[in-house]
Amino acid sequence: MGKRKLFINYFFYSLFFLIGLSTGILLIWPGIIKTENRNCFLRIIKDGSDGSVGIGTILSIEPKYLLKISNAKTKYSKILLIGDRCFRK
């Protein structure tokens, strides 16, 4: 009986965590629902993953975001800025 109760508790905690995480992401980046915006994000990530970014990608990003992305210190903050650019249009 104790193991079953423990499993049920973990299930509810996990469910509560996933619902909270999903709600938080949707509140921060409401455009993440649209396929066009997700494709924008993935295209920028794929193009820049090898270290060289194509001219088409550079021209698709506004100059203020390019400056913010290039001045970012960590990869995490760069991904957040790219997400802001694609999901908050």
Order of alpha helices (4+ residues) and beta strands (2+ residues): alpha-alpha-alpha-alpha-alpha
